[in-house]
């Protein structure tokens, strides 16, 4: 008998996590997804399900070629319309990718009528702003049907990521099979099966400056948020924010596409997600305040002194 998600979900601290219906931990039941996914494969599972069921006709995500001779692992935005191609976008890249730019291609070139978008918290906010002020894409607001957000503390410019991997970890980018951040460390998994890690504190100088004024850890404006924090290895923490997100996830559970548990049954649990979300809010709010006191612009803002 399928789980009723309302019996599995728990409510967290909205001040830290943002508005939500509930939180649980989950993983895909598809071995193909789990083999290539970052954690529980939730984003890939939702995208494949949505495309196969006809809920979406386009999935905006990012892909990276680890074997690119010039810029291995440098992501580019894509519009995926075939569920068989979704797994090409699986896994976290830990560097910038202009996913929002692919929305215009989805609507114009691909003629998508029902789009699923996945991105970092800042990208999720950009999409929501575009839905309010479409900026030349007249039918954009109603064509984005589902927005999934990724838990994110900070991100790295490509050259910053490359420096972390090659200079600090001593691994050539073209030899990387997977990246991960967890347990206070930055991890690099190589194609030969080696694992190298460094303390996350050593990566801070390579972070993108705009990340220092972002107070959104959990993509609070998404329909569904997913990330590894709070769940055990191989599982994902899922924050359900809207009725649409809940409807999709419940149908996936009913169809046996997701295995779910209460996040109260696992470690490290929801408390860690709430703690890190509040840390980001407090730390970066202080940075914003200091910039304002010095009359400095925030990264990404046009500064005009009157």
Helices and strands as residue ranges (DSSP letters): H 5-8, H 14-17, E 22-28, H 31-36, H 42-53, E 58-64, E 75-80, G 83-89, G 99-101, H 102-107, E 115-120, H 121-132, H 140-143, E 144-150, H 158-163, I 164-168, G 173-175, E 176-182, E 185-190, E 195-199, G 200-206, G 209-213, E 224-227, E 236-240, H 243-254, E 258-261, G 263-265, H 270-293
